[in-house]
């Protein structure tokens, strides 16, 4: 290569960069010897030659890495979808790759896997036998069962209601009959009371009045009783003439005679008579005849049998007759209250509570339950009976 | 559905239905009552139920009966609730099953039901929707929330341990 004034600069730069071979270097120094001005510039350039060294400056790539850090919370939906098999194959592979790249994502998925519930097979329903059905049977719905029960209750309530109403009516009728009988009894009592005081000529009229009430002549009763006392027991059915039958007023046949003892006038006046059982005083009226079906007349017994039975005026027969007639008229019970003579009843605390309970029961149930004490002759309580009416 | 099929249902599903109810309400006696009522309802409708859908009917009836019972007693707090809280605050856990049970009890009823139907019985979203009266999307959302809650509870306990 020929070095001349036009290209010596390029060759000098190559020399400084060490790119010239030995021949080119010889040629360069020959040229410099021939041109002293250029040689002086060359020497100046060669002496001050220096290399710019690189500064220790580095770029922090960690900021870029932080930006690429995975936010696992954003992957929750995808991880749950993967757990639920609710994700397609492509997304599954991508997610699995990301889990490999980011361990924290894999850890998060492991945590989600733990949320998968496993059935506890040790929890069992022990009483299966109670659920099984052995055979088909008529199925009665619960509503029908309740309806049936309700219907039964309503039927019971209605029945009880009508039963109560009926009893009330019966009670009213009985009270009415008792009132009538009472008034009739009072009338007869007045006759009896006045019997000792009225003149003989008026006795006949009184007896007629008694006959008008269905009664008979007491004197006649006494006569008949004394003649055939045992015959009454033997007669199963005694037919007597109706005293109201005017066609044969003298043929009155006394049938009810005291069985034992005599009832004093005092007992009658104090209404201190024993019970005449209704069952034993069933009287059938057959046209003009009264048929007494009872086997035996129940005697009236005065609890304070103070008067002798051989009284001249055997009022017991009259009492028996009166009570019978009352029974015929009202067909109701005449209950005599047996009171101890001149002795007040003492009520214990227990009896008081019992009576209060009984009273409360009567109010609630509209019934008429009573407790009756039976006293003996000494005035002591002999028996206590519970009398139910209105049932 | 025949009586025999009904009895088969009793044999196959009574345990799982009881488990489902018991895990929800955590009351043994009431769970038994609900199971009894559920099968009684099934027996009353034995003629109209197809045997293939008996299981679904059972779970639907059981779920509805349970919801009614929960509504009746929603103001009642059981001793077990407080006991669980005590356990959570006073004991460490290394038994995952216990932790899961505790976490399950922290869920609300609907989340608990759907996730149990999903995991215990493997029902699809659609089937769960039919049982619970929800649509598919709702079921999906409830399951998502349930799993998230469970994961957070389990994670928090693991961190504590």
Interface residues (C-beta under 8 A of the other chain):
Chain A: X76 X77 X80 X83 X84 X86 X111 X112 X114 X115 X116 X117 X118 X119 X120 X121 X123 X124 X125 X127 X128 X130 X131 X132 X133 X134 X135 X136 X139 X141
Chain B: X3 X6 X7 X10 X11 X14 X15 X16 X17 X18 X19 X22 X23 X32 X35 X36 X39 X43 X44 X46 X96 X97 X100 X103 X104 X115 X116 X118 X119 X120 X140 X143 X144 X146 X147 X148 X150 X151 X154 X155 X158
